[in-house]
Amino acid sequence: MPAPRTSAHAHAAPARVDPAALFDAHHAALFRYLVRLTGDTDLAHDAAQEAFVRLVTTPPRNEHPRAWLFTVATNVVRAWSNTRQRRHSLLSGAGERLPLGDPLPDPEQHAMAAATRAAVRDALQSLNERERTILLMREEGFTHREIAEATGTTTASVGTMIARALDRLAAVLPLDVDDV
């Protein structure tokens, strides 16, 4: 009985990609597309770079690397947009959520608390993402080791980074001596 026939392509290794050649051939068009998609040249640069990084780390399995690059870059932009929207939603709505059992605050106290929450939220937004992450993780009780792992730094540098972030936060969020 003859052996079953198999396609020559069935066992072929995925086609090798030449990232430099693909970059030369497609980067300008990908960048233009992303600028039009996002309206933000910095975000377009970052998304294009991420697409090419993924090309190197996880090459496409199909024979259409240009389509793959555009799909990856579009998905990167979508993911970043979703993350930004979630963060904005969480930061903007966090102060207004009160447990159902709490008594209603005095209107003046409520207004003052809302103004304080808004000032703290604005001050946190003035920090870069790493500083904000470090401070928020610290406030949630994370250890320096956990913070270092989450932010990609060393445990020894976390204390210094926290101090610097607190200094920057204090510079944009002056304390009222009567509140202390």
CNS distance restraints for C-alpha pairs under 8 A (distance, minus, plus):
assign (resid   6 and name CA) (resid  10 and name CA) 6.80 0.50 0.50
assign (resid   7 and name CA) (resid  11 and name CA) 7.68 0.50 0.50
assign (resid   8 and name CA) (resid  12 and name CA) 6.74 0.50 0.50
assign (resid  14 and name CA) (resid  61 and name CA) 5.84 0.50 0.50
assign (resid  14 and name CA) (resid  62 and name CA) 7.64 0.50 0.50
assign (resid  15 and name CA) (resid  61 and name CA) 7.31 0.50 0.50
assign (resid  15 and name CA) (resid  62 and name CA) 7.80 0.50 0.50
assign (resid  15 and name CA) (resid  63 and name CA) 7.20 0.50 0.50
assign (resid  16 and name CA) (resid  59 and name CA) 7.95 0.50 0.50
assign (resid  17 and name CA) (resid  22 and name CA) 7.81 0.50 0.50
assign (resid  17 and name CA) (resid  59 and name CA) 6.99 0.50 0.50
assign (resid  18 and name CA) (resid  22 and name CA) 6.18 0.50 0.50
assign (resid  19 and name CA) (resid  23 and name CA) 5.88 0.50 0.50
assign (resid  19 and name CA) (resid  52 and name CA) 7.39 0.50 0.50
assign (resid  19 and name CA) (resid  55 and name CA) 7.01 0.50 0.50
assign (resid  19 and name CA) (resid  56 and name CA) 6.58 0.50 0.50
assign (resid  20 and name CA) (resid  24 and name CA) 6.18 0.50 0.50
assign (resid  21 and name CA) (resid  25 and name CA) 6.08 0.50 0.50
assign (resid  22 and name CA) (resid  26 and name CA) 5.80 0.50 0.50
assign (resid  22 and name CA) (resid  27 and name CA) 7.55 0.50 0.50
assign (resid  22 and name CA) (resid  65 and name CA) 7.86 0.50 0.50
assign (resid  22 and name CA) (resid  66 and name CA) 7.75 0.50 0.50
assign (resid  23 and name CA) (resid  27 and name CA) 5.01 0.50 0.50
assign (resid  23 and name CA) (resid  52 and name CA) 7.46 0.50 0.50
assign (resid  24 and name CA) (resid  28 and name CA) 7.89 0.50 0.50
assign (resid  26 and name CA) (resid  30 and name CA) 5.98 0.50 0.50
assign (resid  26 and name CA) (resid  66 and name CA) 6.82 0.50 0.50
assign (resid  27 and name CA) (resid  31 and name CA) 5.92 0.50 0.50
assign (resid  27 and name CA) (resid  48 and name CA) 7.30 0.50 0.50
assign (resid  28 and name CA) (resid  32 and name CA) 6.20 0.50 0.50
assign (resid  29 and name CA) (resid  33 and name CA) 6.13 0.50 0.50
assign (resid  30 and name CA) (resid  34 and name CA) 6.17 0.50 0.50
assign (resid  30 and name CA) (resid  48 and name CA) 6.71 0.50 0.50
assign (resid  30 and name CA) (resid  69 and name CA) 7.86 0.50 0.50
assign (resid  30 and name CA) (resid  70 and name CA) 6.49 0.50 0.50
assign (resid  31 and name CA) (resid  35 and name CA) 6.14 0.50 0.50
assign (resid  31 and name CA) (resid  44 and name CA) 6.01 0.50 0.50
assign (resid  31 and name CA) (resid  45 and name CA) 6.62 0.50 0.50
assign (resid  31 and name CA) (resid  48 and name CA) 6.17 0.50 0.50
assign (resid  32 and name CA) (resid  36 and name CA) 6.28 0.50 0.50
assign (resid  33 and name CA) (resid  37 and name CA) 6.06 0.50 0.50
assign (resid  34 and name CA) (resid  38 and name CA) 5.91 0.50 0.50
assign (resid  34 and name CA) (resid  39 and name CA) 7.78 0.50 0.50
assign (resid  34 and name CA) (resid  41 and name CA) 7.96 0.50 0.50
assign (resid  34 and name CA) (resid  44 and name CA) 4.91 0.50 0.50
assign (resid  34 and name CA) (resid  47 and name CA) 7.58 0.50 0.50
assign (resid  34 and name CA) (resid  48 and name CA) 7.54 0.50 0.50
assign (resid  34 and name CA) (resid  73 and name CA) 7.69 0.50 0.50
assign (resid  34 and name CA) (resid  74 and name CA) 7.59 0.50 0.50
assign (resid  35 and name CA) (resid  39 and name CA) 5.10 0.50 0.50
assign (resid  35 and name CA) (resid  40 and name CA) 5.69 0.50 0.50
assign (resid  35 and name CA) (resid  41 and name CA) 5.44 0.50 0.50
assign (resid  35 and name CA) (resid  43 and name CA) 7.81 0.50 0.50
assign (resid  35 and name CA) (resid  44 and name CA) 5.25 0.50 0.50
assign (resid  38 and name CA) (resid  43 and name CA) 7.16 0.50 0.50
assign (resid  38 and name CA) (resid  44 and name CA) 6.82 0.50 0.50
assign (resid  38 and name CA) (resid  77 and name CA) 7.69 0.50 0.50
assign (resid  40 and name CA) (resid  44 and name CA) 6.12 0.50 0.50
assign (resid  41 and name CA) (resid  45 and name CA) 6.09 0.50 0.50
assign (resid  42 and name CA) (resid  46 and name CA) 6.26 0.50 0.50
assign (resid  43 and name CA) (resid  47 and name CA) 6.05 0.50 0.50
assign (resid  43 and name CA) (resid  77 and name CA) 7.84 0.50 0.50
assign (resid  44 and name CA) (resid  48 and name CA) 6.05 0.50 0.50
assign (resid  45 and name CA) (resid  49 and name CA) 6.09 0.50 0.50
assign (resid  46 and name CA) (resid  50 and name CA) 6.11 0.50 0.50
assign (resid  47 and name CA) (resid  51 and name CA) 6.17 0.50 0.50
assign (resid  47 and name CA) (resid  73 and name CA) 5.47 0.50 0.50
assign (resid  47 and name CA) (resid  74 and name CA) 7.90 0.50 0.50
assign (resid  47 and name CA) (resid  76 and name CA) 6.06 0.50 0.50
assign (resid  47 and name CA) (resid  77 and name CA) 6.30 0.50 0.50
assign (resid  48 and name CA) (resid  52 and name CA) 6.39 0.50 0.50
assign (resid  48 and name CA) (resid  73 and name CA) 5.94 0.50 0.50
assign (resid  49 and name CA) (resid  53 and name CA) 6.14 0.50 0.50
assign (resid  50 and name CA) (resid  54 and name CA) 6.15 0.50 0.50
assign (resid  50 and name CA) (resid  73 and name CA) 7.17 0.50 0.50
assign (resid  50 and name CA) (resid  76 and name CA) 7.55 0.50 0.50
assign (resid  51 and name CA) (resid  55 and name CA) 6.19 0.50 0.50
assign (resid  51 and name CA) (resid  69 and name CA) 5.88 0.50 0.50
assign (resid  51 and name CA) (resid  70 and name CA) 7.86 0.50 0.50
assign (resid  51 and name CA) (resid  72 and name CA) 5.68 0.50 0.50
assign (resid  51 and name CA) (resid  73 and name CA) 5.16 0.50 0.50
assign (resid  51 and name CA) (resid  76 and name CA) 7.67 0.50 0.50
assign (resid  52 and name CA) (resid  56 and name CA) 6.41 0.50 0.50
assign (resid  52 and name CA) (resid  69 and name CA) 7.26 0.50 0.50
assign (resid  53 and name CA) (resid  57 and name CA) 6.22 0.50 0.50
assign (resid  54 and name CA) (resid  58 and name CA) 5.33 0.50 0.50
assign (resid  54 and name CA) (resid  59 and name CA) 6.95 0.50 0.50
assign (resid  55 and name CA) (resid  59 and name CA) 4.65 0.50 0.50
assign (resid  55 and name CA) (resid  60 and name CA) 6.81 0.50 0.50
assign (resid  55 and name CA) (resid  69 and name CA) 7.39 0.50 0.50
assign (resid  60 and name CA) (resid  64 and name CA) 7.92 0.50 0.50
assign (resid  60 and name CA) (resid  65 and name CA) 6.36 0.50 0.50
assign (resid  60 and name CA) (resid  68 and name CA) 6.62 0.50 0.50
assign (resid  64 and name CA) (resid  68 and name CA) 6.28 0.50 0.50
assign (resid  65 and name CA) (resid  69 and name CA) 5.99 0.50 0.50
assign (resid  66 and name CA) (resid  70 and name CA) 6.36 0.50 0.50
assign (resid  67 and name CA) (resid  71 and name CA) 6.08 0.50 0.50
assign (resid  68 and name CA) (resid  72 and name CA) 6.06 0.50 0.50
assign (resid  69 and name CA) (resid  73 and name CA) 6.06 0.50 0.50
assign (resid  70 and name CA) (resid  74 and name CA) 6.01 0.50 0.50
assign (resid  71 and name CA) (resid  75 and name CA) 6.13 0.50 0.50
assign (resid  72 and name CA) (resid  76 and name CA) 6.11 0.50 0.50
assign (resid  73 and name CA) (resid  77 and name CA) 6.30 0.50 0.50
assign (resid  74 and name CA) (resid  78 and name CA) 6.23 0.50 0.50
assign (resid  75 and name CA) (resid  79 and name CA) 6.04 0.50 0.50
assign (resid  76 and name CA) (resid  80 and name CA) 6.17 0.50 0.50
assign (resid  77 and name CA) (resid  81 and name CA) 6.01 0.50 0.50
assign (resid  78 and name CA) (resid  82 and name CA) 6.05 0.50 0.50
assign (resid  79 and name CA) (resid  83 and name CA) 6.13 0.50 0.50
assign (resid  80 and name CA) (resid  84 and name CA) 6.09 0.50 0.50
assign (resid  81 and name CA) (resid  85 and name CA) 6.12 0.50 0.50
assign (resid  82 and name CA) (resid  86 and name CA) 6.11 0.50 0.50
assign (resid  83 and name CA) (resid  87 and name CA) 6.15 0.50 0.50
assign (resid  84 and name CA) (resid  88 and name CA) 6.12 0.50 0.50
assign (resid  85 and name CA) (resid  89 and name CA) 5.99 0.50 0.50
assign (resid  86 and name CA) (resid  90 and name CA) 6.01 0.50 0.50
assign (resid  87 and name CA) (resid  91 and name CA) 5.96 0.50 0.50
assign (resid  88 and name CA) (resid  92 and name CA) 5.83 0.50 0.50
assign (resid  89 and name CA) (resid  93 and name CA) 5.94 0.50 0.50
assign (resid  90 and name CA) (resid  94 and name CA) 5.67 0.50 0.50
assign (resid  91 and name CA) (resid  95 and name CA) 7.91 0.50 0.50
assign (resid  91 and name CA) (resid 121 and name CA) 6.93 0.50 0.50
assign (resid  93 and name CA) (resid  97 and name CA) 6.84 0.50 0.50
assign (resid  95 and name CA) (resid 114 and name CA) 7.17 0.50 0.50
assign (resid  95 and name CA) (resid 117 and name CA) 6.52 0.50 0.50
assign (resid  98 and name CA) (resid 102 and name CA) 7.08 0.50 0.50
assign (resid 105 and name CA) (resid 109 and name CA) 6.38 0.50 0.50
assign (resid 105 and name CA) (resid 110 and name CA) 5.67 0.50 0.50
assign (resid 106 and name CA) (resid 110 and name CA) 5.95 0.50 0.50
assign (resid 107 and name CA) (resid 111 and name CA) 6.12 0.50 0.50
assign (resid 108 and name CA) (resid 112 and name CA) 6.20 0.50 0.50
assign (resid 109 and name CA) (resid 113 and name CA) 5.98 0.50 0.50
assign (resid 110 and name CA) (resid 114 and name CA) 6.04 0.50 0.50
assign (resid 111 and name CA) (resid 115 and name CA) 6.15 0.50 0.50
assign (resid 112 and name CA) (resid 116 and name CA) 6.17 0.50 0.50
assign (resid 113 and name CA) (resid 117 and name CA) 6.10 0.50 0.50
assign (resid 114 and name CA) (resid 118 and name CA) 6.11 0.50 0.50
assign (resid 115 and name CA) (resid 119 and name CA) 6.13 0.50 0.50
assign (resid 116 and name CA) (resid 120 and name CA) 6.16 0.50 0.50
assign (resid 117 and name CA) (resid 121 and name CA) 5.99 0.50 0.50
assign (resid 118 and name CA) (resid 122 and name CA) 6.05 0.50 0.50
assign (resid 119 and name CA) (resid 123 and name CA) 6.05 0.50 0.50
assign (resid 119 and name CA) (resid 173 and name CA) 7.12 0.50 0.50
assign (resid 120 and name CA) (resid 124 and name CA) 6.07 0.50 0.50
assign (resid 120 and name CA) (resid 173 and name CA) 7.00 0.50 0.50
assign (resid 121 and name CA) (resid 125 and name CA) 6.22 0.50 0.50
assign (resid 122 and name CA) (resid 126 and name CA) 6.39 0.50 0.50
assign (resid 123 and name CA) (resid 127 and name CA) 7.03 0.50 0.50
assign (resid 123 and name CA) (resid 169 and name CA) 6.09 0.50 0.50
assign (resid 123 and name CA) (resid 172 and name CA) 5.90 0.50 0.50
assign (resid 123 and name CA) (resid 173 and name CA) 6.08 0.50 0.50
assign (resid 124 and name CA) (resid 132 and name CA) 6.18 0.50 0.50
assign (resid 124 and name CA) (resid 169 and name CA) 6.87 0.50 0.50
assign (resid 125 and name CA) (resid 132 and name CA) 7.58 0.50 0.50
assign (resid 126 and name CA) (resid 169 and name CA) 7.94 0.50 0.50
assign (resid 126 and name CA) (resid 172 and name CA) 7.96 0.50 0.50
assign (resid 127 and name CA) (resid 131 and name CA) 5.92 0.50 0.50
assign (resid 127 and name CA) (resid 132 and name CA) 5.80 0.50 0.50
assign (resid 127 and name CA) (resid 165 and name CA) 7.34 0.50 0.50
assign (resid 127 and name CA) (resid 168 and name CA) 7.27 0.50 0.50
assign (resid 127 and name CA) (resid 169 and name CA) 7.17 0.50 0.50
assign (resid 128 and name CA) (resid 132 and name CA) 6.17 0.50 0.50
assign (resid 129 and name CA) (resid 133 and name CA) 5.98 0.50 0.50
assign (resid 130 and name CA) (resid 134 and name CA) 6.09 0.50 0.50
assign (resid 130 and name CA) (resid 151 and name CA) 6.88 0.50 0.50
assign (resid 131 and name CA) (resid 135 and name CA) 6.20 0.50 0.50
assign (resid 131 and name CA) (resid 161 and name CA) 7.19 0.50 0.50
assign (resid 131 and name CA) (resid 162 and name CA) 7.28 0.50 0.50
assign (resid 131 and name CA) (resid 165 and name CA) 5.44 0.50 0.50
assign (resid 132 and name CA) (resid 136 and name CA) 6.06 0.50 0.50
assign (resid 132 and name CA) (resid 165 and name CA) 7.57 0.50 0.50
assign (resid 133 and name CA) (resid 137 and name CA) 5.95 0.50 0.50
assign (resid 133 and name CA) (resid 151 and name CA) 7.82 0.50 0.50
assign (resid 134 and name CA) (resid 138 and name CA) 6.07 0.50 0.50
assign (resid 134 and name CA) (resid 147 and name CA) 6.40 0.50 0.50
assign (resid 134 and name CA) (resid 151 and name CA) 7.57 0.50 0.50
assign (resid 134 and name CA) (resid 158 and name CA) 7.92 0.50 0.50
assign (resid 134 and name CA) (resid 161 and name CA) 7.73 0.50 0.50
assign (resid 134 and name CA) (resid 162 and name CA) 6.54 0.50 0.50
assign (resid 135 and name CA) (resid 139 and name CA) 6.19 0.50 0.50
assign (resid 135 and name CA) (resid 162 and name CA) 6.34 0.50 0.50
assign (resid 135 and name CA) (resid 165 and name CA) 7.14 0.50 0.50
assign (resid 135 and name CA) (resid 166 and name CA) 7.67 0.50 0.50
assign (resid 136 and name CA) (resid 140 and name CA) 6.28 0.50 0.50
assign (resid 137 and name CA) (resid 141 and name CA) 6.49 0.50 0.50
assign (resid 137 and name CA) (resid 142 and name CA) 5.52 0.50 0.50
assign (resid 137 and name CA) (resid 147 and name CA) 6.68 0.50 0.50
assign (resid 138 and name CA) (resid 142 and name CA) 5.30 0.50 0.50
assign (resid 138 and name CA) (resid 143 and name CA) 7.18 0.50 0.50
assign (resid 138 and name CA) (resid 144 and name CA) 7.93 0.50 0.50
assign (resid 138 and name CA) (resid 147 and name CA) 7.57 0.50 0.50
assign (resid 142 and name CA) (resid 146 and name CA) 5.94 0.50 0.50
assign (resid 142 and name CA) (resid 147 and name CA) 6.32 0.50 0.50
assign (resid 143 and name CA) (resid 147 and name CA) 6.21 0.50 0.50
assign (resid 144 and name CA) (resid 148 and name CA) 6.01 0.50 0.50
assign (resid 144 and name CA) (resid 155 and name CA) 5.70 0.50 0.50
assign (resid 144 and name CA) (resid 158 and name CA) 5.98 0.50 0.50
assign (resid 144 and name CA) (resid 159 and name CA) 7.32 0.50 0.50
assign (resid 145 and name CA) (resid 149 and name CA) 6.25 0.50 0.50
assign (resid 145 and name CA) (resid 154 and name CA) 7.79 0.50 0.50
assign (resid 145 and name CA) (resid 155 and name CA) 5.14 0.50 0.50
assign (resid 146 and name CA) (resid 150 and name CA) 6.17 0.50 0.50
assign (resid 147 and name CA) (resid 151 and name CA) 6.07 0.50 0.50
assign (resid 147 and name CA) (resid 155 and name CA) 7.69 0.50 0.50
assign (resid 147 and name CA) (resid 158 and name CA) 7.19 0.50 0.50
assign (resid 148 and name CA) (resid 152 and name CA) 5.69 0.50 0.50
assign (resid 148 and name CA) (resid 153 and name CA) 4.82 0.50 0.50
assign (resid 148 and name CA) (resid 154 and name CA) 5.33 0.50 0.50
assign (resid 148 and name CA) (resid 155 and name CA) 5.16 0.50 0.50
assign (resid 148 and name CA) (resid 158 and name CA) 6.32 0.50 0.50
assign (resid 149 and name CA) (resid 153 and name CA) 6.60 0.50 0.50
assign (resid 149 and name CA) (resid 154 and name CA) 7.60 0.50 0.50
assign (resid 149 and name CA) (resid 155 and name CA) 7.99 0.50 0.50
assign (resid 153 and name CA) (resid 157 and name CA) 7.02 0.50 0.50
assign (resid 153 and name CA) (resid 158 and name CA) 7.42 0.50 0.50
assign (resid 154 and name CA) (resid 158 and name CA) 6.73 0.50 0.50
assign (resid 155 and name CA) (resid 159 and name CA) 7.93 0.50 0.50
assign (resid 156 and name CA) (resid 160 and name CA) 7.99 0.50 0.50
assign (resid 157 and name CA) (resid 161 and name CA) 6.18 0.50 0.50
assign (resid 158 and name CA) (resid 162 and name CA) 6.06 0.50 0.50
assign (resid 159 and name CA) (resid 163 and name CA) 6.24 0.50 0.50
assign (resid 160 and name CA) (resid 164 and name CA) 6.19 0.50 0.50
assign (resid 161 and name CA) (resid 165 and name CA) 6.06 0.50 0.50
assign (resid 162 and name CA) (resid 166 and name CA) 6.07 0.50 0.50
assign (resid 163 and name CA) (resid 167 and name CA) 6.17 0.50 0.50
assign (resid 164 and name CA) (resid 168 and name CA) 6.25 0.50 0.50
assign (resid 165 and name CA) (resid 169 and name CA) 6.06 0.50 0.50
assign (resid 166 and name CA) (resid 170 and name CA) 5.98 0.50 0.50
assign (resid 167 and name CA) (resid 171 and name CA) 6.20 0.50 0.50
assign (resid 168 and name CA) (resid 172 and name CA) 6.67 0.50 0.50
assign (resid 169 and name CA) (resid 173 and name CA) 5.93 0.50 0.50
assign (resid 170 and name CA) (resid 174 and name CA) 5.81 0.50 0.50
assign (resid 170 and name CA) (resid 175 and name CA) 7.62 0.50 0.50
assign (resid 175 and name CA) (resid 179 and name CA) 7.45 0.50 0.50
assign (resid 175 and name CA) (resid 180 and name CA) 7.81 0.50 0.50
assign (resid 176 and name CA) (resid 180 and name CA) 7.04 0.50 0.50
